[in-house]
Amino acid sequence: MNTDSIQAAAPVRRVRPPKRKTRITIYLDDEVLNEFRTLSERCGTGYQTLINAALRNRLNGSNIETGVA
């Protein structure tokens, strides 16, 4: 057996995508969270994904207020 022709296969490493999200702790009203969870069950998308989309849509809107109503 010729050991020169036998090469160990290098382990395949998956390339990580760039980090685009940050883990935080946030307090939401129970009613708000329940609405997102209900919507999540209806549409099959995770409730955190829906919350993120709602916040993103709000930020992309033209009427962003600096105060809380």
N, CA, C, O and CB atoms as a CASP TS submission, in Angstrom:
PFRMAT TS
TARGET T0000
AUTHOR 0000-0000-0000
METHOD Language model
MODEL 1
PARENT N/A
ATOM      1  N   MET     1       0.851  -1.183   0.000  1.00  0.00           N
ATOM      2  CA  MET     1       0.000   0.000   0.000  1.00  0.00           C
ATOM      3  C   MET     1       0.886   1.230   0.000  1.00  0.00           C
ATOM      4  O   MET     1       1.820   1.335   0.794  1.00  0.00           O
ATOM      5  CB  MET     1      -0.962   0.007   1.221  1.00  0.00           C
ATOM      6  N   ASN     2       0.596   2.137  -0.871  1.00  0.00           N
ATOM      7  CA  ASN     2       1.369   3.362  -0.996  1.00  0.00           C
ATOM      8  C   ASN     2       0.710   4.456  -0.165  1.00  0.00           C
ATOM      9  O   ASN     2      -0.394   4.899  -0.481  1.00  0.00           O
ATOM     10  CB  ASN     2       1.492   3.792  -2.479  1.00  0.00           C
ATOM     11  N   THR     3       1.376   4.889   0.885  1.00  0.00           N
ATOM     12  CA  THR     3       0.803   5.891   1.781  1.00  0.00           C
ATOM     13  C   THR     3       0.819   7.283   1.167  1.00  0.00           C
ATOM     14  O   THR     3       0.106   8.172   1.631  1.00  0.00           O
ATOM     15  CB  THR     3       1.553   5.904   3.096  1.00  0.00           C
ATOM     16  N   ASP     4       1.631   7.482   0.123  1.00  0.00           N
ATOM     17  CA  ASP     4       1.665   8.798  -0.520  1.00  0.00           C
ATOM     18  C   ASP     4       0.367   9.094  -1.272  1.00  0.00           C
ATOM     19  O   ASP     4      -0.011  10.257  -1.415  1.00  0.00           O
ATOM     20  CB  ASP     4       2.851   8.883  -1.480  1.00  0.00           C
ATOM     21  N   SER     5      -0.317   8.054  -1.752  1.00  0.00           N
ATOM     22  CA  SER     5      -1.526   8.278  -2.539  1.00  0.00           C
ATOM     23  C   SER     5      -2.771   8.362  -1.665  1.00  0.00           C
ATOM     24  O   SER     5      -3.846   8.707  -2.157  1.00  0.00           O
ATOM     25  CB  SER     5      -1.692   7.174  -3.563  1.00  0.00           C
ATOM     26  N   ILE     6      -2.645   8.051  -0.381  1.00  0.00           N
ATOM     27  CA  ILE     6      -3.790   8.140   0.523  1.00  0.00           C
ATOM     28  C   ILE     6      -3.730   9.490   1.229  1.00  0.00           C
ATOM     29  O   ILE     6      -2.774   9.801   1.939  1.00  0.00           O
ATOM     30  CB  ILE     6      -3.798   6.957   1.558  1.00  0.00           C
ATOM     31  N   GLN     7      -4.755  10.263   1.019  1.00  0.00           N
ATOM     32  CA  GLN     7      -4.826  11.574   1.655  1.00  0.00           C
ATOM     33  C   GLN     7      -6.081  11.643   2.518  1.00  0.00           C
ATOM     34  O   GLN     7      -7.171  11.254   2.096  1.00  0.00           O
ATOM     35  CB  GLN     7      -4.822  12.712   0.593  1.00  0.00           C
ATOM     36  N   ALA     8      -5.903  12.136   3.710  1.00  0.00           N
ATOM     37  CA  ALA     8      -7.061  12.299   4.580  1.00  0.00           C
ATOM     38  C   ALA     8      -7.889  13.476   4.069  1.00  0.00           C
ATOM     39  O   ALA     8      -7.355  14.538   3.749  1.00  0.00           O
ATOM     40  CB  ALA     8      -6.626  12.520   6.065  1.00  0.00           C
ATOM     41  N   ALA     9      -9.180  13.268   4.001  1.00  0.00           N
ATOM     42  CA  ALA     9     -10.057  14.344   3.548  1.00  0.00           C
ATOM     43  C   ALA     9     -10.169  15.396   4.642  1.00  0.00           C
ATOM     44  O   ALA     9     -10.432  15.083   5.804  1.00  0.00           O
ATOM     45  CB  ALA     9     -11.458  13.797   3.167  1.00  0.00           C
ATOM     46  N   ALA    10      -9.968  16.624   4.255  1.00  0.00           N
ATOM     47  CA  ALA    10     -10.099  17.721   5.213  1.00  0.00           C
ATOM     48  C   ALA    10     -11.575  17.887   5.555  1.00  0.00           C
ATOM     49  O   ALA    10     -12.433  17.775   4.680  1.00  0.00           O
ATOM     50  CB  ALA    10      -9.502  19.054   4.641  1.00  0.00           C
ATOM     51  N   PRO    11     -11.871  18.153   6.824  1.00  0.00           N
ATOM     52  CA  PRO    11     -13.279  18.350   7.184  1.00  0.00           C
ATOM     53  C   PRO    11     -13.852  19.568   6.463  1.00  0.00           C
ATOM     54  O   PRO    11     -13.190  20.596   6.323  1.00  0.00           O
ATOM     55  CB  PRO    11     -13.429  18.515   8.712  1.00  0.00           C
ATOM     56  N   VAL    12     -15.068  19.431   6.020  1.00  0.00           N
ATOM     57  CA  VAL    12     -15.730  20.519   5.312  1.00  0.00           C
ATOM     58  C   VAL    12     -16.272  21.490   6.356  1.00  0.00           C
ATOM     59  O   VAL    12     -17.041  21.100   7.235  1.00  0.00           O
ATOM     60  CB  VAL    12     -16.876  19.986   4.378  1.00  0.00           C
ATOM     61  N   ARG    13     -15.876  22.726   6.258  1.00  0.00           N
ATOM     62  CA  ARG    13     -16.344  23.744   7.193  1.00  0.00           C
ATOM     63  C   ARG    13     -17.352  24.636   6.498  1.00  0.00           C
ATOM     64  O   ARG    13     -17.126  25.145   5.401  1.00  0.00           O
ATOM     65  CB  ARG    13     -15.167  24.578   7.746  1.00  0.00           C
ATOM     66  N   ARG    14     -18.464  24.804   7.174  1.00  0.00           N
ATOM     67  CA  ARG    14     -19.487  25.687   6.617  1.00  0.00           C
ATOM     68  C   ARG    14     -19.125  27.120   6.948  1.00  0.00           C
ATOM     69  O   ARG    14     -18.683  27.427   8.055  1.00  0.00           O
ATOM     70  CB  ARG    14     -20.898  25.334   7.162  1.00  0.00           C
ATOM     71  N   VAL    15     -19.316  27.975   5.991  1.00  0.00           N
ATOM     72  CA  VAL    15     -19.043  29.389   6.183  1.00  0.00           C
ATOM     73  C   VAL    15     -20.262  30.010   6.852  1.00  0.00           C
ATOM     74  O   VAL    15     -21.386  29.863   6.373  1.00  0.00           O
ATOM     75  CB  VAL    15     -18.710  30.098   4.828  1.00  0.00           C
ATOM     76  N   ARG    16     -20.034  30.701   7.954  1.00  0.00           N
ATOM     77  CA  ARG    16     -21.136  31.354   8.648  1.00  0.00           C
ATOM     78  C   ARG    16     -21.532  32.634   7.917  1.00  0.00           C
ATOM     79  O   ARG    16     -20.672  33.402   7.486  1.00  0.00           O
ATOM     80  CB  ARG    16     -20.750  31.664  10.109  1.00  0.00           C
ATOM     81  N   PRO    17     -22.837  32.858   7.780  1.00  0.00           N
ATOM     82  CA  PRO    17     -23.262  34.126   7.195  1.00  0.00           C
ATOM     83  C   PRO    17     -22.951  35.256   8.170  1.00  0.00           C
ATOM     84  O   PRO    17     -22.834  35.018   9.373  1.00  0.00           O
ATOM     85  CB  PRO    17     -24.777  34.101   6.845  1.00  0.00           C
ATOM     86  N   PRO    18     -22.818  36.460   7.676  1.00  0.00           N
ATOM     87  CA  PRO    18     -22.524  37.579   8.582  1.00  0.00           C
ATOM     88  C   PRO    18     -23.663  37.754   9.590  1.00  0.00           C
ATOM     89  O   PRO    18     -24.836  37.587   9.257  1.00  0.00           O
ATOM     90  CB  PRO    18     -22.305  38.893   7.780  1.00  0.00           C
ATOM     91  N   LYS    19     -23.298  38.090  10.813  1.00  0.00           N
ATOM     92  CA  LYS    19     -24.287  38.279  11.877  1.00  0.00           C
ATOM     93  C   LYS    19     -25.103  39.529  11.582  1.00  0.00           C
ATOM     94  O   LYS    19     -24.558  40.611  11.367  1.00  0.00           O
ATOM     95  CB  LYS    19     -23.599  38.386  13.272  1.00  0.00           C
ATOM     96  N   ARG    20     -26.427  39.358  11.575  1.00  0.00           N
ATOM     97  CA  ARG    20     -27.296  40.485  11.261  1.00  0.00           C
ATOM     98  C   ARG    20     -28.319  40.752  12.347  1.00  0.00           C
ATOM     99  O   ARG    20     -29.126  41.674  12.223  1.00  0.00           O
ATOM    100  CB  ARG    20     -27.998  40.245   9.960  1.00  0.00           C
ATOM    101  N   LYS    21     -28.298  39.953  13.418  1.00  0.00           N
ATOM    102  CA  LYS    21     -29.284  40.131  14.474  1.00  0.00           C
ATOM    103  C   LYS    21     -28.596  40.113  15.824  1.00  0.00           C
ATOM    104  O   LYS    21     -27.525  39.528  15.980  1.00  0.00           O
ATOM    105  CB  LYS    21     -30.368  39.044  14.405  1.00  0.00           C
ATOM    106  N   THR    22     -29.217  40.754  16.793  1.00  0.00           N
ATOM    107  CA  THR    22     -28.691  40.828  18.148  1.00  0.00           C
ATOM    108  C   THR    22     -29.765  40.360  19.113  1.00  0.00           C
ATOM    109  O   THR    22     -30.923  40.765  19.010  1.00  0.00           O
ATOM    110  CB  THR    22     -28.222  42.267  18.493  1.00  0.00           C
ATOM    111  N   ARG    23     -29.380  39.509  20.046  1.00  0.00           N
ATOM    112  CA  ARG    23     -30.310  39.032  21.068  1.00  0.00           C
ATOM    113  C   ARG    23     -30.483  40.122  22.121  1.00  0.00           C
ATOM    114  O   ARG    23     -29.508  40.665  22.642  1.00  0.00           O
ATOM    115  CB  ARG    23     -29.802  37.704  21.717  1.00  0.00           C
ATOM    116  N   ILE    24     -31.750  40.432  22.424  1.00  0.00           N
ATOM    117  CA  ILE    24     -32.060  41.433  23.447  1.00  0.00           C
ATOM    118  C   ILE    24     -33.171  40.898  24.351  1.00  0.00           C
ATOM    119  O   ILE    24     -33.783  39.869  24.064  1.00  0.00           O
ATOM    120  CB  ILE    24     -32.481  42.789  22.794  1.00  0.00           C
ATOM    121  N   THR    25     -33.413  41.605  25.430  1.00  0.00           N
ATOM    122  CA  THR    25     -34.571  41.342  26.278  1.00  0.00           C
ATOM    123  C   THR    25     -35.489  42.549  26.156  1.00  0.00           C
ATOM    124  O   THR    25     -35.046  43.692  26.274  1.00  0.00           O
ATOM    125  CB  THR    25     -34.155  41.076  27.780  1.00  0.00           C
ATOM    126  N   ILE    26     -36.763  42.290  25.920  1.00  0.00           N
ATOM    127  CA  ILE    26     -37.728  43.371  25.747  1.00  0.00           C
ATOM    128  C   ILE    26     -39.022  42.975  26.449  1.00  0.00           C
ATOM    129  O   ILE    26     -39.427  41.813  26.416  1.00  0.00           O
ATOM    130  CB  ILE    26     -37.979  43.674  24.230  1.00  0.00           C
ATOM    131  N   TYR    27     -39.654  43.934  27.073  1.00  0.00           N
ATOM    132  CA  TYR    27     -40.939  43.702  27.711  1.00  0.00           C
ATOM    133  C   TYR    27     -42.034  44.238  26.807  1.00  0.00           C
ATOM    134  O   TYR    27     -42.010  45.403  26.409  1.00  0.00           O
ATOM    135  CB  TYR    27     -41.000  44.364  29.112  1.00  0.00           C
ATOM    136  N   LEU    28     -43.000  43.378  26.483  1.00  0.00           N
ATOM    137  CA  LEU    28     -44.139  43.760  25.655  1.00  0.00           C
ATOM    138  C   LEU    28     -45.413  43.520  26.443  1.00  0.00           C
ATOM    139  O   LEU    28     -45.453  42.652  27.314  1.00  0.00           O
ATOM    140  CB  LEU    28     -44.157  42.969  24.315  1.00  0.00           C
ATOM    141  N   ASP    29     -46.447  44.279  26.144  1.00  0.00           N
ATOM    142  CA  ASP    29     -47.747  44.031  26.754  1.00  0.00           C
ATOM    143  C   ASP    29     -48.205  42.621  26.388  1.00  0.00           C
ATOM    144  O   ASP    29     -47.979  42.151  25.273  1.00  0.00           O
ATOM    145  CB  ASP    29     -48.792  45.093  26.297  1.00  0.00           C
ATOM    146  N   ASP    30     -48.853  41.954  27.349  1.00  0.00           N
ATOM    147  CA  ASP    30     -49.330  40.594  27.099  1.00  0.00           C
ATOM    148  C   ASP    30     -50.261  40.539  25.891  1.00  0.00           C
ATOM    149  O   ASP    30     -50.214  39.596  25.102  1.00  0.00           O
ATOM    150  CB  ASP    30     -50.047  40.050  28.333  1.00  0.00           C
ATOM    151  N   GLU    31     -51.108  41.560  25.755  1.00  0.00           N
ATOM    152  CA  GLU    31     -52.059  41.585  24.641  1.00  0.00           C
ATOM    153  C   GLU    31     -51.336  41.664  23.298  1.00  0.00           C
ATOM    154  O   GLU    31     -51.734  41.015  22.330  1.00  0.00           O
ATOM    155  CB  GLU    31     -53.022  42.770  24.788  1.00  0.00           C
ATOM    156  N   VAL    32     -50.280  42.458  23.248  1.00  0.00           N
ATOM    157  CA  VAL    32     -49.505  42.599  22.011  1.00  0.00           C
ATOM    158  C   VAL    32     -48.844  41.273  21.657  1.00  0.00           C
ATOM    159  O   VAL    32     -48.914  40.820  20.514  1.00  0.00           O
ATOM    160  CB  VAL    32     -48.437  43.713  22.152  1.00  0.00           C
ATOM    161  N   LEU    33     -48.211  40.666  22.630  1.00  0.00           N
ATOM    162  CA  LEU    33     -47.531  39.390  22.393  1.00  0.00           C
ATOM    163  C   LEU    33     -48.524  38.306  21.976  1.00  0.00           C
ATOM    164  O   LEU    33     -48.243  37.523  21.069  1.00  0.00           O
ATOM    165  CB  LEU    33     -46.768  38.949  23.651  1.00  0.00           C
ATOM    166  N   ASN    34     -49.676  38.260  22.631  1.00  0.00           N
ATOM    167  CA  ASN    34     -50.690  37.260  22.273  1.00  0.00           C
ATOM    168  C   ASN    34     -51.186  37.454  20.850  1.00  0.00           C
ATOM    169  O   ASN    34     -51.430  36.475  20.144  1.00  0.00           O
ATOM    170  CB  ASN    34     -51.866  37.324  23.242  1.00  0.00           C
ATOM    171  N   GLU    35     -51.338  38.707  20.416  1.00  0.00           N
ATOM    172  CA  GLU    35     -51.764  38.965  19.036  1.00  0.00           C
ATOM    173  C   GLU    35     -50.725  38.464  18.032  1.00  0.00           C
ATOM    174  O   GLU    35     -51.075  37.859  17.019  1.00  0.00           O
ATOM    175  CB  GLU    35     -52.014  40.467  18.827  1.00  0.00           C
ATOM    176  N   PHE    36     -49.451  38.718  18.319  1.00  0.00           N
ATOM    177  CA  PHE    36     -48.401  38.242  17.404  1.00  0.00           C
ATOM    178  C   PHE    36     -48.324  36.717  17.410  1.00  0.00           C
ATOM    179  O   PHE    36     -48.091  36.114  16.363  1.00  0.00           O
ATOM    180  CB  PHE    36     -47.033  38.840  17.793  1.00  0.00           C
ATOM    181  N   ARG    37     -48.512  36.091  18.551  1.00  0.00           N
ATOM    182  CA  ARG    37     -48.492  34.618  18.606  1.00  0.00           C
ATOM    183  C   ARG    37     -49.672  34.032  17.847  1.00  0.00           C
ATOM    184  O   ARG    37     -49.523  33.024  17.155  1.00  0.00           O
ATOM    185  CB  ARG    37     -48.514  34.127  20.068  1.00  0.00           C
ATOM    186  N   THR    38     -50.846  34.652  17.967  1.00  0.00           N
ATOM    187  CA  THR    38     -52.023  34.188  17.226  1.00  0.00           C
ATOM    188  C   THR    38     -51.797  34.341  15.729  1.00  0.00           C
ATOM    189  O   THR    38     -52.081  33.427  14.954  1.00  0.00           O
ATOM    190  CB  THR    38     -53.285  34.967  17.658  1.00  0.00           C
ATOM    191  N   LEU    39     -51.288  35.494  15.328  1.00  0.00           N
ATOM    192  CA  LEU    39     -50.983  35.726  13.916  1.00  0.00           C
ATOM    193  C   LEU    39     -49.944  34.719  13.422  1.00  0.00           C
ATOM    194  O   LEU    39     -50.030  34.232  12.294  1.00  0.00           O
ATOM    195  CB  LEU    39     -50.476  37.168  13.700  1.00  0.00           C
ATOM    196  N   SER    40     -48.978  34.416  14.260  1.00  0.00           N
ATOM    197  CA  SER    40     -47.936  33.459  13.913  1.00  0.00           C
ATOM    198  C   SER    40     -48.522  32.080  13.614  1.00  0.00           C
ATOM    199  O   SER    40     -48.119  31.425  12.653  1.00  0.00           O
ATOM    200  CB  SER    40     -46.915  33.361  15.042  1.00  0.00           C
ATOM    201  N   GLU    41     -49.467  31.646  14.433  1.00  0.00           N
ATOM    202  CA  GLU    41     -50.106  30.344  14.217  1.00  0.00           C
ATOM    203  C   GLU    41     -50.917  30.327  12.932  1.00  0.00           C
ATOM    204  O   GLU    41     -50.977  29.312  12.238  1.00  0.00           O
ATOM    205  CB  GLU    41     -51.002  29.991  15.399  1.00  0.00           C
ATOM    206  N   ARG    42     -51.542  31.458  12.618  1.00  0.00           N
ATOM    207  CA  ARG    42     -52.369  31.523  11.399  1.00  0.00           C
ATOM    208  C   ARG    42     -51.535  31.513  10.130  1.00  0.00           C
ATOM    209  O   ARG    42     -51.914  30.878   9.146  1.00  0.00           O
ATOM    210  CB  ARG    42     -53.234  32.768  11.420  1.00  0.00           C
ATOM    211  N   CYS    43     -50.399  32.213  10.139  1.00  0.00           N
ATOM    212  CA  CYS    43     -49.645  32.357   8.887  1.00  0.00           C
ATOM    213  C   CYS    43     -48.423  31.437   8.814  1.00  0.00           C
ATOM    214  O   CYS    43     -47.809  31.323   7.753  1.00  0.00           O
ATOM    215  CB  CYS    43     -49.199  33.794   8.723  1.00  0.00           C
ATOM    216  N   GLY    44     -48.060  30.780   9.917  1.00  0.00           N
ATOM    217  CA  GLY    44     -46.946  29.841   9.881  1.00  0.00           C
ATOM    218  C   GLY    44     -45.572  30.480   9.937  1.00  0.00           C
ATOM    219  O   GLY    44     -44.574  29.841   9.603  1.00  0.00           O
ATOM    220  N   THR    45     -45.512  31.730  10.355  1.00  0.00           N
ATOM    221  CA  THR    45     -44.243  32.438  10.511  1.00  0.00           C
ATOM    222  C   THR    45     -44.026  32.669  11.999  1.00  0.00           C
ATOM    223  O   THR    45     -44.986  32.912  12.731  1.00  0.00           O
ATOM    224  CB  THR    45     -44.233  33.796   9.715  1.00  0.00           C
ATOM    225  N   GLY    46     -42.796  32.597  12.450  1.00  0.00           N
ATOM    226  CA  GLY    46     -42.505  32.792  13.859  1.00  0.00           C
ATOM    227  C   GLY    46     -42.925  34.164  14.355  1.00  0.00           C
ATOM    228  O   GLY    46     -42.834  35.153  13.628  1.00  0.00           O
ATOM    229  N   TYR    47     -43.388  34.217  15.607  1.00  0.00           N
ATOM    230  CA  TYR    47     -43.884  35.495  16.130  1.00  0.00           C
ATOM    231  C   TYR    47     -42.779  36.533  16.257  1.00  0.00           C
ATOM    232  O   TYR    47     -43.036  37.727  16.101  1.00  0.00           O
ATOM    233  CB  TYR    47     -44.541  35.285  17.481  1.00  0.00           C
ATOM    234  N   GLN    48     -41.555  36.099  16.537  1.00  0.00           N
ATOM    235  CA  GLN    48     -40.461  37.067  16.624  1.00  0.00           C
ATOM    236  C   GLN    48     -40.156  37.658  15.252  1.00  0.00           C
ATOM    237  O   GLN    48     -39.828  38.839  15.136  1.00  0.00           O
ATOM    238  CB  GLN    48     -39.202  36.408  17.211  1.00  0.00           C
ATOM    239  N   THR    49     -40.265  36.836  14.223  1.00  0.00           N
ATOM    240  CA  THR    49     -40.075  37.312  12.852  1.00  0.00           C
ATOM    241  C   THR    49     -41.151  38.341  12.506  1.00  0.00           C
ATOM    242  O   THR    49     -40.866  39.347  11.857  1.00  0.00           O
ATOM    243  CB  THR    49     -40.112  36.129  11.848  1.00  0.00           C
ATOM    244  N   LEU    50     -42.384  38.087  12.939  1.00  0.00           N
ATOM    245  CA  LEU    50     -43.472  39.028  12.674  1.00  0.00           C
ATOM    246  C   LEU    50     -43.269  40.345  13.417  1.00  0.00           C
ATOM    247  O   LEU    50     -43.525  41.414  12.862  1.00  0.00           O
ATOM    248  CB  LEU    50     -44.811  38.410  13.068  1.00  0.00           C
ATOM    249  N   ILE    51     -42.814  40.278  14.662  1.00  0.00           N
ATOM    250  CA  ILE    51     -42.543  41.497  15.418  1.00  0.00           C
ATOM    251  C   ILE    51     -41.444  42.305  14.724  1.00  0.00           C
ATOM    252  O   ILE    51     -41.553  43.523  14.588  1.00  0.00           O
ATOM    253  CB  ILE    51     -42.134  41.158  16.876  1.00  0.00           C
ATOM    254  N   ASN    52     -40.389  41.618  14.288  1.00  0.00           N
ATOM    255  CA  ASN    52     -39.294  42.289  13.595  1.00  0.00           C
ATOM    256  C   ASN    52     -39.799  42.966  12.319  1.00  0.00           C
ATOM    257  O   ASN    52     -39.423  44.100  12.020  1.00  0.00           O
ATOM    258  CB  ASN    52     -38.174  41.286  13.261  1.00  0.00           C
ATOM    259  N   ALA    53     -40.654  42.263  11.571  1.00  0.00           N
ATOM    260  CA  ALA    53     -41.195  42.824  10.327  1.00  0.00           C
ATOM    261  C   ALA    53     -42.069  44.045  10.619  1.00  0.00           C
ATOM    262  O   ALA    53     -42.023  45.029   9.880  1.00  0.00           O
ATOM    263  CB  ALA    53     -42.012  41.758   9.561  1.00  0.00           C
ATOM    264  N   ALA    54     -42.862  43.988  11.688  1.00  0.00           N
ATOM    265  CA  ALA    54     -43.720  45.122  12.040  1.00  0.00           C
ATOM    266  C   ALA    54     -42.876  46.333  12.421  1.00  0.00           C
ATOM    267  O   ALA    54     -43.182  47.455  12.019  1.00  0.00           O
ATOM    268  CB  ALA    54     -44.665  44.749  13.198  1.00  0.00           C
ATOM    269  N   LEU    55     -41.824  46.109  13.189  1.00  0.00           N
ATOM    270  CA  LEU    55     -40.944  47.217  13.564  1.00  0.00           C
ATOM    271  C   LEU    55     -40.226  47.787  12.345  1.00  0.00           C
ATOM    272  O   LEU    55     -40.093  49.002  12.205  1.00  0.00           O
ATOM    273  CB  LEU    55     -39.920  46.755  14.608  1.00  0.00           C
ATOM    274  N   ARG    56     -39.764  46.897  11.463  1.00  0.00           N
ATOM    275  CA  ARG    56     -39.082  47.358  10.247  1.00  0.00           C
ATOM    276  C   ARG    56     -40.032  48.178   9.367  1.00  0.00           C
ATOM    277  O   ARG    56     -39.651  49.224   8.843  1.00  0.00           O
ATOM    278  CB  ARG    56     -38.526  46.154   9.451  1.00  0.00           C
ATOM    279  N   ASN    57     -41.272  47.695   9.208  1.00  0.00           N
ATOM    280  CA  ASN    57     -42.264  48.436   8.418  1.00  0.00           C
ATOM    281  C   ASN    57     -42.531  49.803   9.021  1.00  0.00           C
ATOM    282  O   ASN    57     -42.672  50.789   8.298  1.00  0.00           O
ATOM    283  CB  ASN    57     -43.572  47.647   8.318  1.00  0.00           C
ATOM    284  N   ARG    58     -42.601  49.862  10.327  1.00  0.00           N
ATOM    285  CA  ARG    58     -42.848  51.137  11.008  1.00  0.00           C
ATOM    286  C   ARG    58     -41.687  52.102  10.788  1.00  0.00           C
ATOM    287  O   ARG    58     -41.894  53.291  10.543  1.00  0.00           O
ATOM    288  CB  ARG    58     -43.070  50.912  12.516  1.00  0.00           C
ATOM    289  N   LEU    59     -40.466  51.583  10.876  1.00  0.00           N
ATOM    290  CA  LEU    59     -39.295  52.436  10.671  1.00  0.00           C
ATOM    291  C   LEU    59     -39.189  52.923   9.231  1.00  0.00           C
ATOM    292  O   LEU    59     -38.696  54.022   8.981  1.00  0.00           O
ATOM    293  CB  LEU    59     -38.030  51.689  11.054  1.00  0.00           C
ATOM    294  N   ASN    60     -39.642  52.120   8.299  1.00  0.00           N
ATOM    295  CA  ASN    60     -39.593  52.508   6.884  1.00  0.00           C
ATOM    296  C   ASN    60     -40.727  53.439   6.494  1.00  0.00           C
ATOM    297  O   ASN    60     -40.741  53.960   5.379  1.00  0.00           O
ATOM    298  CB  ASN    60     -39.630  51.279   6.008  1.00  0.00           C
ATOM    299  N   GLY    61     -41.680  53.656   7.397  1.00  0.00           N
ATOM    300  CA  GLY    61     -42.809  54.546   7.134  1.00  0.00           C
ATOM    301  C   GLY    61     -42.352  55.986   7.084  1.00  0.00           C
ATOM    302  O   GLY    61     -41.265  56.326   7.550  1.00  0.00           O
ATOM    303  N   SER    62     -43.191  56.821   6.518  1.00  0.00           N
ATOM    304  CA  SER    62     -42.804  58.219   6.351  1.00  0.00           C
ATOM    305  C   SER    62     -43.107  59.070   7.582  1.00  0.00           C
ATOM    306  O   SER    62     -42.561  60.165   7.712  1.00  0.00           O
ATOM    307  CB  SER    62     -43.506  58.802   5.152  1.00  0.00           C
ATOM    308  N   ASN    63     -43.954  58.600   8.480  1.00  0.00           N
ATOM    309  CA  ASN    63     -44.348  59.402   9.644  1.00  0.00           C
ATOM    310  C   ASN    63     -43.794  58.803  10.929  1.00  0.00           C
ATOM    311  O   ASN    63     -44.545  58.239  11.726  1.00  0.00           O
ATOM    312  CB  ASN    63     -45.879  59.511   9.731  1.00  0.00           C
ATOM    313  N   ILE    64     -42.508  58.918  11.131  1.00  0.00           N
ATOM    314  CA  ILE    64     -41.899  58.421  12.358  1.00  0.00           C
ATOM    315  C   ILE    64     -41.845  59.557  13.356  1.00  0.00           C
ATOM    316  O   ILE    64     -41.206  60.582  13.117  1.00  0.00           O
ATOM    317  CB  ILE    64     -40.480  57.840  12.095  1.00  0.00           C
ATOM    318  N   GLU    65     -42.530  59.365  14.490  1.00  0.00           N
ATOM    319  CA  GLU    65     -42.517  60.384  15.536  1.00  0.00           C
ATOM    320  C   GLU    65     -41.363  60.071  16.495  1.00  0.00           C
ATOM    321  O   GLU    65     -40.936  58.923  16.622  1.00  0.00           O
ATOM    322  CB  GLU    65     -43.892  60.435  16.299  1.00  0.00           C
ATOM    323  N   THR    66     -40.880  61.097  17.153  1.00  0.00           N
ATOM    324  CA  THR    66     -39.813  60.893  18.125  1.00  0.00           C
ATOM    325  C   THR    66     -40.363  60.666  19.523  1.00  0.00           C
ATOM    326  O   THR    66     -39.626  60.240  20.412  1.00  0.00           O
ATOM    327  CB  THR    66     -38.871  62.080  18.128  1.00  0.00           C
ATOM    328  N   GLY    67     -41.633  60.940  19.733  1.00  0.00           N
ATOM    329  CA  GLY    67     -42.225  60.752  21.045  1.00  0.00           C
ATOM    330  C   GLY    67     -43.163  59.566  21.049  1.00  0.00           C
ATOM    331  O   GLY    67     -43.451  58.974  20.009  1.00  0.00           O
ATOM    332  N   VAL    68     -43.638  59.229  22.239  1.00  0.00           N
ATOM    333  CA  VAL    68     -44.588  58.131  22.394  1.00  0.00           C
ATOM    334  C   VAL    68     -45.968  58.721  22.574  1.00  0.00           C
ATOM    335  O   VAL    68     -46.174  59.608  23.402  1.00  0.00           O
ATOM    336  CB  VAL    68     -44.214  57.214  23.595  1.00  0.00           C
ATOM    337  N   ALA    69     -46.907  58.228  21.799  1.00  0.00           N
ATOM    338  CA  ALA    69     -48.271  58.749  21.877  1.00  0.00           C
ATOM    339  C   ALA    69     -49.052  58.067  22.964  1.00  0.00           C
ATOM    340  O   ALA    69     -50.224  58.381  23.172  1.00  0.00           O
ATOM    341  CB  ALA    69     -48.984  58.586  20.552  1.00  0.00           C
TER
END
